[in-house]
Amino acid sequence: MSRGGCIREVMSFGIFSGAANLSIRSETHDRSGDRAVMPRLMPLVLALLFATQPALAQPPLRVEFVQVEQTELTFDAALTGAVHAKDSVDIGFRLGGRVTEVLVREGDRVTRGQALARTDPLQQEQALRVAQAAVASAEAAEAQASQALQRADAMLSRGVGTRAALDAASQALSAASGGLTQARSALGQAQRALEDTVIRAPADAIVTARRAEPGQIVGAAQAVISLASATGREAVFQTSDTPLLRDAIGAPVTLRGIDFPDLHMTAHVTEIAPLVDPATGSVTVRAEIDNAPPAASLLGAAVRGAVHFPAGSGIAVPWTALTSADGKPAVWLVGNDNRVSLASVQIERFANGTVILSGGIEPGQTVVGAGSQMLYPGREVTNASPSARQE
């Protein structure tokens, strides 16, 4: 060894977890040579660090590839509602009075003209007798005036009467005829008032509500009996309002009973309320049932409905493809080099298991479906679908 010192260098290298760990141990008897040794070691250290970079690279991540396509879309909506009569009416008495009889109960079937309820007819019967007497009196007055006219005419023709007497007799007959017409009109009103003490069914129907009992005083036009048409049923739903719903008129609806699991029916949408109910925030949808059974127990039955109709064309991607970028919806686009990048999209609406997009991606592009939550920009991916593995 020289006086400048003898240098012993021991180098050990270890690589742990993909990173280079270089340990250099130098023993010297002369510190003056350190500055000459370190510049020679630096290129070796850098070479080792670069040599370890391939070990840091991650393998391509297996994800689901989804090919973007322009497809025909359908509007699907699940509805819950109840069965109602297509035509229903609340009926009552034209004139108020005391109810003496209610002849039907809820659920009864009635026929056209059948008596349903009555009020006390005493006042109407008395008014009818007065009107009948007035008609008889008016008929007698007319007959008397007619005879007087005939006598005045005969006397004038024999030369013993005057023209003035004939004119007066003619005027009296006209007044008597007017009085008879008025009396007969009053008689008709009295007869109708007596008839109105009885409520009769306007058509074949089913009683859905009985709103008065014997002894109760009811007013004019107060609802006493509620009727539903014997034929014609519709399902009434409350649902949220969407622009596509306005195109559902005439769309088929599949119905299933909730209280009657074996009940299966079909219907078609006939009416959609133009305004949103401010109390519920929903709109009323009515669907006429095509094959409703005539059973009265069906009225008010709860049903589930499913409506389907074409809704144009668009881009639909699975909900697993949707992510977020800066608080806005986005998807992961797969490039030609199988590396991903974020693309902002515009959502038109959500469907069952899919998201309908109105913009942001084009047909022919590829997006990531399942596995998108594990990505970051530039991450290399590979298709994990079974068809891709077979290829």
C-alpha positions in Angstrom: 0.0 0.0 0.0 1.0 3.6 -0.8 1.1 6.4 1.7 -1.9 7.9 0.0 -3.8 4.9 1.4 -5.2 1.7 0.3 -8.9 1.7 -0.6 -11.1 -1.3 -0.2 -14.5 -1.0 -1.8 -17.3 -3.4 -1.2 -20.5 -3.0 -3.2 -23.7 -4.9 -2.6 -26.8 -4.5 -4.6 -30.4 -5.5 -3.7 -33.7 -5.0 -5.5 -36.8 -5.0 -3.3 -40.4 -4.4 -4.5 -39.2 -3.3 -8.0 -36.9 -0.5 -6.7 -33.1 -0.5 -6.7 -31.5 -0.3 -3.4 -27.8 0.3 -3.8 -25.5 0.1 -0.8 -21.9 1.2 -1.2 -19.5 0.6 1.6 -16.1 2.1 1.3 -13.3 1.6 3.7 -10.2 3.7 3.3 -7.2 4.5 5.1 -6.9 7.8 3.2 -10.0 10.0 2.8 -8.4 12.1 0.2 -9.3 9.5 -2.6 -13.2 9.7 -2.0 -13.7 12.5 -4.5 -11.9 10.4 -7.2 -13.9 7.2 -6.5 -17.5 8.6 -6.5 -17.6 10.0 -10.0 -16.7 6.5 -11.2 -19.6 4.9 -9.3 -22.4 7.3 -10.4 -22.8 5.9 -14.0 -23.0 2.4 -12.5 -25.8 3.5 -10.1 -27.8 5.2 -12.9 -27.5 2.2 -15.1 -28.8 0.0 -12.4 -31.8 2.3 -11.8 -32.8 2.3 -15.4 -32.3 -1.4 -15.6 -35.0 -1.9 -12.9 -37.7 0.2 -14.7 -39.2 -2.7 -16.7 -39.8 -4.4 -13.4 -42.0 -1.4 -12.4 -44.3 -1.6 -15.5 -47.8 -3.0 -14.7 -49.4 -5.7 -16.9 -52.5 -4.7 -19.0 -55.6 -4.6 -16.8 -58.4 -7.0 -17.9 -61.6 -5.0 -18.4 -64.8 -5.3 -20.4 -64.7 -3.7 -23.8 -68.0 -2.2 -25.0 -68.4 -1.3 -28.7 -70.3 1.9 -29.1 -73.2 1.5 -31.5 -76.3 3.4 -32.7 -79.2 1.3 -31.6 -83.0 1.4 -31.7 -84.3 2.5 -28.3 -87.5 1.6 -26.4 -89.1 3.4 -23.6 -89.9 1.1 -20.7 -91.8 2.2 -17.6 -93.1 0.2 -14.6 -96.4 1.6 -13.3 -98.5 0.9 -10.3 -102.2 1.8 -10.1 -105.7 0.6 -9.7 -108.6 -0.5 -11.9 -111.5 2.0 -12.3 -114.7 2.0 -14.4 -114.3 3.8 -17.6 -117.5 5.7 -16.9 -118.8 6.5 -13.4 -121.3 9.0 -12.1 -122.6 10.3 -8.8 -126.4 10.7 -8.8 -128.8 12.5 -6.4 -132.3 14.0 -6.2 -133.2 17.0 -8.3 -135.0 18.4 -5.2 -134.0 18.1 -1.6 -136.0 16.2 0.9 -136.0 13.4 3.5 -134.8 10.1 2.3 -137.4 7.3 3.0 -135.7 4.4 1.2 -132.3 3.3 -0.2 -133.0 0.2 -2.2 -129.4 -0.9 -3.1 -126.1 -1.6 -1.5 -122.5 -1.3 -2.6 -121.6 -4.0 -5.2 -125.2 -4.5 -6.4 -125.7 -4.7 -10.1 -128.6 -2.5 -11.3 -130.4 -2.3 -14.7 -131.5 0.8 -16.6 -134.6 2.4 -15.0 -134.3 0.5 -11.7 -135.3 2.4 -8.6 -132.4 3.1 -6.3 -133.7 5.5 -3.6 -136.7 7.6 -2.6 -137.6 10.7 -0.7 -140.8 11.6 1.0 -143.2 12.5 -1.9 -146.0 14.2 0.1 -145.4 17.8 -1.0 -145.0 16.7 -4.6 -148.2 14.7 -4.5 -150.1 17.7 -3.1 -148.6 19.9 -5.8 -149.6 17.4 -8.5 -153.3 17.4 -7.3 -153.3 21.2 -7.3 -152.0 21.2 -10.8 -154.5 18.6 -11.9 -157.4 20.8 -10.5 -156.0 23.8 -12.3 -156.0 22.0 -15.6 -159.6 20.8 -15.1 -160.6 24.4 -14.3 -158.8 25.7 -17.3 -160.4 23.1 -19.6 -163.9 24.1 -18.3 -163.1 27.8 -18.8 -162.0 27.1 -22.4 -165.1 25.1 -23.1 -167.3 27.8 -21.8 -165.5 30.5 -23.8 -165.8 28.4 -26.9 -169.5 28.1 -26.5 -169.8 31.8 -25.9 -168.0 32.4 -29.2 -170.3 30.1 -31.1 -173.4 31.9 -29.7 -172.0 35.3 -30.5 -171.3 34.2 -34.1 -174.8 32.8 -34.5 -176.5 35.9 -33.2 -174.4 38.1 -35.5 -175.3 35.9 -38.5 -179.1 36.3 -37.6 -178.7 40.1 -37.2 -179.4 40.3 -33.5 -175.8 40.4 -32.3 -173.0 42.9 -32.7 -169.5 42.6 -34.0 -168.1 43.9 -30.7 -169.7 41.0 -28.8 -168.2 38.5 -31.2 -164.8 40.1 -30.8 -165.1 40.0 -27.0 -166.1 36.3 -27.1 -163.1 35.5 -29.3 -160.8 37.3 -27.0 -162.1 35.4 -24.0 -161.6 32.1 -25.8 -158.0 33.0 -26.5 -157.4 33.8 -22.9 -159.0 30.6 -21.8 -156.8 28.6 -24.2 -153.7 30.3 -22.8 -154.7 29.6 -19.3 -155.2 25.9 -20.2 -151.8 25.7 -21.8 -150.2 27.2 -18.6 -152.1 24.9 -16.4 -151.0 21.9 -18.4 -147.4 23.0 -18.2 -147.7 23.3 -14.4 -149.2 19.8 -14.3 -146.2 18.5 -16.3 -143.8 20.1 -13.8 -145.7 18.7 -10.9 -145.6 15.2 -12.4 -141.8 15.5 -13.0 -141.3 16.7 -9.4 -143.1 13.6 -8.2 -141.0 11.4 -10.4 -137.8 13.1 -9.2 -138.6 11.8 -5.7 -137.2 8.4 -7.0 -133.7 8.0 -8.2 -133.4 5.5 -11.1 -130.4 4.0 -12.7 -129.5 5.8 -16.0 -128.0 2.6 -17.5 -126.8 -0.9 -16.5 -124.2 -0.3 -13.8 -122.6 -1.4 -10.5 -123.2 0.5 -7.2 -119.8 1.6 -5.9 -120.9 3.8 -3.0 -124.0 4.4 -0.9 -123.8 8.0 0.5 -127.2 8.4 2.2 -129.4 6.4 4.6 -133.2 6.5 5.3 -134.2 9.5 7.4 -131.4 11.7 6.2 -132.2 15.1 4.8 -130.4 15.7 1.5 -130.1 18.8 -0.6 -130.8 19.2 -4.3 -128.1 17.4 -6.5 -126.4 16.1 -3.4 -124.6 12.7 -4.2 -126.6 9.8 -2.9 -125.5 6.8 -5.0 -122.3 6.3 -7.0 -122.5 4.1 -10.0 -119.8 2.6 -12.3 -120.6 1.4 -15.8 -121.2 -2.4 -16.0 -118.8 -2.6 -19.0 -115.5 -0.8 -19.8 -112.6 -0.8 -17.4 -109.4 1.2 -17.3 -106.2 1.2 -15.3 -105.3 4.6 -13.7 -101.6 5.2 -12.8 -99.6 8.1 -11.2 -96.1 8.4 -12.6 -93.4 10.9 -13.0 -93.5 13.2 -16.1 -90.9 12.7 -18.8 -90.8 14.1 -22.4 -90.9 10.6 -23.9 -94.1 9.8 -21.9 -96.0 12.2 -24.2 -95.5 9.8 -27.1 -97.1 6.9 -25.2 -100.7 7.4 -26.5 -101.8 4.1 -27.9 -98.8 2.2 -26.5 -99.6 -1.4 -25.2 -99.5 -2.0 -21.5 -99.2 -5.4 -19.8 -101.1 -5.6 -16.5 -100.8 -8.0 -13.6 -102.9 -8.1 -10.5 -101.3 -7.4 -7.1 -104.2 -8.7 -5.1 -105.1 -11.3 -7.8 -101.7 -12.8 -8.9 -103.4 -14.9 -11.5 -105.0 -11.9 -13.2 -103.3 -11.0 -16.5 -104.7 -8.3 -18.8 -103.6 -6.1 -21.7 -104.4 -2.5 -22.2 -103.5 0.5 -24.3 -102.8 4.1 -23.2 -105.7 6.4 -23.9 -105.0 9.5 -21.9 -102.1 11.3 -20.3 -102.9 14.3 -18.1 -101.3 17.5 -19.6 -100.6 19.0 -16.2 -98.5 17.7 -13.3 -100.4 17.3 -10.0 -98.9 19.9 -7.7 -99.7 17.7 -4.6 -97.9 14.6 -5.8 -95.6 15.9 -8.6 -96.8 13.2 -11.0 -99.1 12.9 -14.0 -102.2 10.7 -14.4 -102.0 8.0 -17.1 -105.1 6.1 -18.1 -105.0 2.8 -20.1 -108.2 1.2 -21.4 -108.3 -2.6 -20.6 -108.9 -4.7 -23.6 -110.0 -8.0 -21.9 -111.3 -7.0 -18.5 -113.5 -9.5 -16.7 -116.9 -8.2 -15.8 -116.6 -9.1 -12.1 -117.5 -6.2 -9.7 -114.6 -7.2 -7.4 -112.1 -6.0 -10.1 -113.1 -2.4 -9.4 -110.4 -0.8 -7.2 -108.0 -3.8 -7.6 -104.3 -2.8 -7.5 -102.4 -3.7 -10.6 -98.8 -3.4 -11.9 -98.3 -2.2 -15.5 -95.4 -2.3 -17.9 -95.5 0.0 -20.9 -93.1 -0.4 -23.9 -92.9 1.7 -27.1 -90.2 2.8 -29.6 -88.3 5.9 -28.5 -86.1 6.5 -31.6 -82.4 5.7 -31.8 -79.4 6.5 -29.7 -76.3 5.3 -27.9 -76.8 3.0 -24.9 -74.0 1.9 -22.7 -74.1 -0.2 -19.6 -74.2 1.7 -16.3 -70.8 0.2 -15.3 -69.2 2.3 -18.0 -70.3 5.6 -16.4 -67.8 7.4 -14.2 -67.2 11.1 -13.2 -64.6 13.7 -14.2 -64.6 17.1 -12.5 -68.1 16.4 -11.2 -69.5 15.6 -14.7 -70.4 12.3 -16.3 -67.7 10.6 -18.3 -66.6 7.3 -19.8 -63.2 5.7 -20.4 -62.3 5.6 -24.1 -60.0 2.8 -25.3 -57.4 4.1 -27.9 -55.7 2.2 -30.7 -52.8 1.5 -28.3 -55.2 0.0 -25.8 -54.6 2.9 -23.4 -57.6 4.7 -21.8 -58.5 8.3 -21.6 -61.5 10.1 -20.1 -64.3 11.5 -22.4 -67.1 13.7 -21.0 -70.6 12.6 -22.1 -74.1 14.0 -21.9 -76.8 11.8 -20.4 -80.2 11.8 -22.0 -81.9 9.5 -19.5 -81.4 6.3 -17.5 -83.0 3.0 -18.5 -83.0 -0.4 -16.9 -79.4 -1.4 -16.6 -78.2 1.1 -19.3 -77.5 4.8 -19.7 -78.8 6.6 -22.8 -76.2 9.1 -24.0 -77.0 12.2 -26.2 -73.4 13.1 -26.9 -69.7 12.8 -26.1 -68.9 9.6 -27.9 -69.5 8.3 -31.5 -70.5 4.9 -32.9 -67.4 2.8 -33.6 -65.5 3.8 -30.6 -64.8 1.5 -27.7 -65.4 2.2 -24.0 -64.7 0.3 -20.9 -67.6 -1.4 -19.1 -66.9 -3.5 -16.1 -63.7 -2.6 -14.4 -63.8 1.1 -15.2 -63.4 2.0 -11.5 -59.8 0.7 -11.5 -58.5 3.0 -14.3 -56.5 6.1 -14.6 -55.5 8.1 -17.7 -52.9 6.2 -19.8 -53.6 2.8 -18.2 -53.1 -0.1 -20.6 -56.1 -2.4 -20.7 -57.0 -5.7 -22.5 -60.4 -7.1 -23.3 -61.6 -9.6 -20.7 -64.7 -10.8 -22.6 -65.0 -14.5 -23.4 -65.1 -13.9 -27.1 -61.8 -11.9 -26.9 -60.1 -14.8 -25.1 -61.2 -17.3 -27.7 -59.8 -15.1 -30.4 
